[in-house]
Amino acid sequence: MRDAYQIRSLIEPFAVRVATPMVHAIISNG
């Protein structure tokens, strides 16, 4: 379980960096 938490903490910032522009694009496209 501890390893899964470490992996998530590594992946989450990358996922946020990828998802944020996509969310902005969806919002701006209306």
mmCIF file of the N, C-alpha and C atoms, coordinates in Angstrom:
data_MODEL
# 
_entry.id   MODEL 
# 
loop_
_atom_site.group_PDB 
_atom_site.id 
_atom_site.type_symbol 
_atom_site.label_atom_id 
_atom_site.label_alt_id 
_atom_site.label_comp_id 
_atom_site.label_asym_id 
_atom_site.label_entity_id 
_atom_site.label_seq_id 
_atom_site.pdbx_PDB_ins_code 
_atom_site.Cartn_x 
_atom_site.Cartn_y 
_atom_site.Cartn_z 
_atom_site.occupancy 
_atom_site.B_iso_or_equiv 
_atom_site.pdbx_formal_charge 
_atom_site.auth_seq_id 
_atom_site.auth_comp_id 
_atom_site.auth_asym_id 
_atom_site.auth_atom_id 
_atom_site.pdbx_PDB_model_num 
ATOM 1  N N  . MET A 1 1  ? 0.843   -1.206 0.000   1.00 0.00 ? 1  MET A N  1 
ATOM 2  C CA . MET A 1 1  ? 0.000   0.000  0.000   1.00 0.00 ? 1  MET A CA 1 
ATOM 3  C C  . MET A 1 1  ? 0.876   1.254  0.000   1.00 0.00 ? 1  MET A C  1 
ATOM 4  N N  . ARG A 1 2  ? 1.970   1.161  0.721   1.00 0.00 ? 2  ARG A N  1 
ATOM 5  C CA . ARG A 1 2  ? 2.856   2.318  0.801   1.00 0.00 ? 2  ARG A CA 1 
ATOM 6  C C  . ARG A 1 2  ? 3.435   2.638  -0.585  1.00 0.00 ? 2  ARG A C  1 
ATOM 7  N N  . ASP A 1 3  ? 3.787   1.582  -1.328  1.00 0.00 ? 3  ASP A N  1 
ATOM 8  C CA . ASP A 1 3  ? 4.355   1.798  -2.659  1.00 0.00 ? 3  ASP A CA 1 
ATOM 9  C C  . ASP A 1 3  ? 3.341   2.480  -3.572  1.00 0.00 ? 3  ASP A C  1 
ATOM 10 N N  . ALA A 1 4  ? 2.084   2.061  -3.478  1.00 0.00 ? 4  ALA A N  1 
ATOM 11 C CA . ALA A 1 4  ? 1.058   2.656  -4.327  1.00 0.00 ? 4  ALA A CA 1 
ATOM 12 C C  . ALA A 1 4  ? 0.945   4.155  -4.034  1.00 0.00 ? 4  ALA A C  1 
ATOM 13 N N  . TYR A 1 5  ? 1.071   4.530  -2.764  1.00 0.00 ? 5  TYR A N  1 
ATOM 14 C CA . TYR A 1 5  ? 0.980   5.943  -2.407  1.00 0.00 ? 5  TYR A CA 1 
ATOM 15 C C  . TYR A 1 5  ? 2.159   6.713  -2.993  1.00 0.00 ? 5  TYR A C  1 
ATOM 16 N N  . GLN A 1 6  ? 3.357   6.119  -2.943  1.00 0.00 ? 6  GLN A N  1 
ATOM 17 C CA . GLN A 1 6  ? 4.541   6.775  -3.503  1.00 0.00 ? 6  GLN A CA 1 
ATOM 18 C C  . GLN A 1 6  ? 4.387   6.948  -5.009  1.00 0.00 ? 6  GLN A C  1 
ATOM 19 N N  . ILE A 1 7  ? 3.912   5.896  -5.672  1.00 0.00 ? 7  ILE A N  1 
ATOM 20 C CA . ILE A 1 7  ? 3.728   5.964  -7.123  1.00 0.00 ? 7  ILE A CA 1 
ATOM 21 C C  . ILE A 1 7  ? 2.718   7.052  -7.469  1.00 0.00 ? 7  ILE A C  1 
ATOM 22 N N  . ARG A 1 8  ? 1.644   7.117  -6.697  1.00 0.00 ? 8  ARG A N  1 
ATOM 23 C CA . ARG A 1 8  ? 0.622   8.134  -6.967  1.00 0.00 ? 8  ARG A CA 1 
ATOM 24 C C  . ARG A 1 8  ? 1.200   9.531  -6.790  1.00 0.00 ? 8  ARG A C  1 
ATOM 25 N N  . SER A 1 9  ? 2.035   9.716  -5.765  1.00 0.00 ? 9  SER A N  1 
ATOM 26 C CA . SER A 1 9  ? 2.613   11.033 -5.514  1.00 0.00 ? 9  SER A CA 1 
ATOM 27 C C  . SER A 1 9  ? 3.566   11.428 -6.639  1.00 0.00 ? 9  SER A C  1 
ATOM 28 N N  . LEU A 1 10 ? 4.142   10.427 -7.319  1.00 0.00 ? 10 LEU A N  1 
ATOM 29 C CA . LEU A 1 10 ? 5.010   10.726 -8.456  1.00 0.00 ? 10 LEU A CA 1 
ATOM 30 C C  . LEU A 1 10 ? 4.200   11.034 -9.708  1.00 0.00 ? 10 LEU A C  1 
ATOM 31 N N  . ILE A 1 11 ? 3.119   10.288 -9.914  1.00 0.00 ? 11 ILE A N  1 
ATOM 32 C CA . ILE A 1 11 ? 2.331   10.421 -11.139 1.00 0.00 ? 11 ILE A CA 1 
ATOM 33 C C  . ILE A 1 11 ? 1.409   11.639 -11.083 1.00 0.00 ? 11 ILE A C  1 
ATOM 34 N N  . GLU A 1 12 ? 0.894   11.954 -9.903  1.00 0.00 ? 12 GLU A N  1 
ATOM 35 C CA . GLU A 1 12 ? -0.143  12.979 -9.809  1.00 0.00 ? 12 GLU A CA 1 
ATOM 36 C C  . GLU A 1 12 ? 0.290   14.329 -10.379 1.00 0.00 ? 12 GLU A C  1 
ATOM 37 N N  . PRO A 1 13 ? 1.481   14.865 -10.051 1.00 0.00 ? 13 PRO A N  1 
ATOM 38 C CA . PRO A 1 13 ? 1.880   16.159 -10.634 1.00 0.00 ? 13 PRO A CA 1 
ATOM 39 C C  . PRO A 1 13 ? 1.923   16.107 -12.155 1.00 0.00 ? 13 PRO A C  1 
ATOM 40 N N  . PHE A 1 14 ? 2.372   14.973 -12.711 1.00 0.00 ? 14 PHE A N  1 
ATOM 41 C CA . PHE A 1 14 ? 2.427   14.826 -14.165 1.00 0.00 ? 14 PHE A CA 1 
ATOM 42 C C  . PHE A 1 14 ? 1.014   14.794 -14.745 1.00 0.00 ? 14 PHE A C  1 
ATOM 43 N N  . ALA A 1 15 ? 0.117   14.073 -14.079 1.00 0.00 ? 15 ALA A N  1 
ATOM 44 C CA . ALA A 1 15 ? -1.263  14.000 -14.556 1.00 0.00 ? 15 ALA A CA 1 
ATOM 45 C C  . ALA A 1 15 ? -1.912  15.379 -14.519 1.00 0.00 ? 15 ALA A C  1 
ATOM 46 N N  . VAL A 1 16 ? -1.626  16.139 -13.472 1.00 0.00 ? 16 VAL A N  1 
ATOM 47 C CA . VAL A 1 16 ? -2.187  17.491 -13.359 1.00 0.00 ? 16 VAL A CA 1 
ATOM 48 C C  . VAL A 1 16 ? -1.662  18.361 -14.502 1.00 0.00 ? 16 VAL A C  1 
ATOM 49 N N  . ARG A 1 17 ? -0.363  18.239 -14.809 1.00 0.00 ? 17 ARG A N  1 
ATOM 50 C CA . ARG A 1 17 ? 0.223   19.046 -15.882 1.00 0.00 ? 17 ARG A CA 1 
ATOM 51 C C  . ARG A 1 17 ? -0.404  18.697 -17.220 1.00 0.00 ? 17 ARG A C  1 
ATOM 52 N N  . VAL A 1 18 ? -0.763  17.440 -17.412 1.00 0.00 ? 18 VAL A N  1 
ATOM 53 C CA . VAL A 1 18 ? -1.363  17.019 -18.684 1.00 0.00 ? 18 VAL A CA 1 
ATOM 54 C C  . VAL A 1 18 ? -2.843  17.405 -18.733 1.00 0.00 ? 18 VAL A C  1 
ATOM 55 N N  . ALA A 1 19 ? -3.536  17.216 -17.613 1.00 0.00 ? 19 ALA A N  1 
ATOM 56 C CA . ALA A 1 19 ? -4.984  17.409 -17.595 1.00 0.00 ? 19 ALA A CA 1 
ATOM 57 C C  . ALA A 1 19 ? -5.374  18.886 -17.594 1.00 0.00 ? 19 ALA A C  1 
ATOM 58 N N  . THR A 1 20 ? -4.586  19.733 -16.945 1.00 0.00 ? 20 THR A N  1 
ATOM 59 C CA . THR A 1 20 ? -4.959  21.142 -16.815 1.00 0.00 ? 20 THR A CA 1 
ATOM 60 C C  . THR A 1 20 ? -5.157  21.817 -18.173 1.00 0.00 ? 20 THR A C  1 
ATOM 61 N N  . PRO A 1 21 ? -4.224  21.705 -19.139 1.00 0.00 ? 21 PRO A N  1 
ATOM 62 C CA . PRO A 1 21 ? -4.453  22.318 -20.447 1.00 0.00 ? 21 PRO A CA 1 
ATOM 63 C C  . PRO A 1 21 ? -5.682  21.748 -21.148 1.00 0.00 ? 21 PRO A C  1 
ATOM 64 N N  . MET A 1 22 ? -5.934  20.450 -20.955 1.00 0.00 ? 22 MET A N  1 
ATOM 65 C CA . MET A 1 22 ? -7.108  19.840 -21.580 1.00 0.00 ? 22 MET A CA 1 
ATOM 66 C C  . MET A 1 22 ? -8.387  20.433 -21.005 1.00 0.00 ? 22 MET A C  1 
ATOM 67 N N  . VAL A 1 23 ? -8.408  20.613 -19.689 1.00 0.00 ? 23 VAL A N  1 
ATOM 68 C CA . VAL A 1 23 ? -9.588  21.205 -19.042 1.00 0.00 ? 23 VAL A CA 1 
ATOM 69 C C  . VAL A 1 23 ? -9.783  22.628 -19.528 1.00 0.00 ? 23 VAL A C  1 
ATOM 70 N N  . HIS A 1 24 ? -8.712  23.410 -19.620 1.00 0.00 ? 24 HIS A N  1 
ATOM 71 C CA . HIS A 1 24 ? -8.817  24.787 -20.102 1.00 0.00 ? 24 HIS A CA 1 
ATOM 72 C C  . HIS A 1 24 ? -9.324  24.817 -21.538 1.00 0.00 ? 24 HIS A C  1 
ATOM 73 N N  . ALA A 1 25 ? -8.869  23.871 -22.354 1.00 0.00 ? 25 ALA A N  1 
ATOM 74 C CA . ALA A 1 25 ? -9.312  23.824 -23.750 1.00 0.00 ? 25 ALA A CA 1 
ATOM 75 C C  . ALA A 1 25 ? -10.804 23.525 -23.819 1.00 0.00 ? 25 ALA A C  1 
ATOM 76 N N  . ILE A 1 26 ? -11.255 22.580 -22.987 1.00 0.00 ? 26 ILE A N  1 
ATOM 77 C CA . ILE A 1 26 ? -12.682 22.233 -22.988 1.00 0.00 ? 26 ILE A CA 1 
ATOM 78 C C  . ILE A 1 26 ? -13.512 23.435 -22.541 1.00 0.00 ? 26 ILE A C  1 
ATOM 79 N N  . ILE A 1 27 ? -13.043 24.142 -21.509 1.00 0.00 ? 27 ILE A N  1 
ATOM 80 C CA . ILE A 1 27 ? -13.786 25.290 -20.981 1.00 0.00 ? 27 ILE A CA 1 
ATOM 81 C C  . ILE A 1 27 ? -13.827 26.402 -22.025 1.00 0.00 ? 27 ILE A C  1 
ATOM 82 N N  . SER A 1 28 ? -12.690 26.675 -22.662 1.00 0.00 ? 28 SER A N  1 
ATOM 83 C CA . SER A 1 28 ? -12.630 27.781 -23.620 1.00 0.00 ? 28 SER A CA 1 
ATOM 84 C C  . SER A 1 28 ? -13.429 27.454 -24.882 1.00 0.00 ? 28 SER A C  1 
ATOM 85 N N  . ASN A 1 29 ? -13.544 26.157 -25.199 1.00 0.00 ? 29 ASN A N  1 
ATOM 86 C CA . ASN A 1 29 ? -14.326 25.760 -26.372 1.00 0.00 ? 29 ASN A CA 1 
ATOM 87 C C  . ASN A 1 29 ? -15.828 25.812 -26.079 1.00 0.00 ? 29 ASN A C  1 
ATOM 88 N N  . GLY A 1 30 ? -16.170 25.837 -24.803 1.00 0.00 ? 30 GLY A N  1 
ATOM 89 C CA . GLY A 1 30 ? -17.558 25.941 -24.416 1.00 0.00 ? 30 GLY A CA 1 
ATOM 90 C C  . GLY A 1 30 ? -18.337 24.689 -24.740 1.00 0.00 ? 30 GLY A C  1 
# 
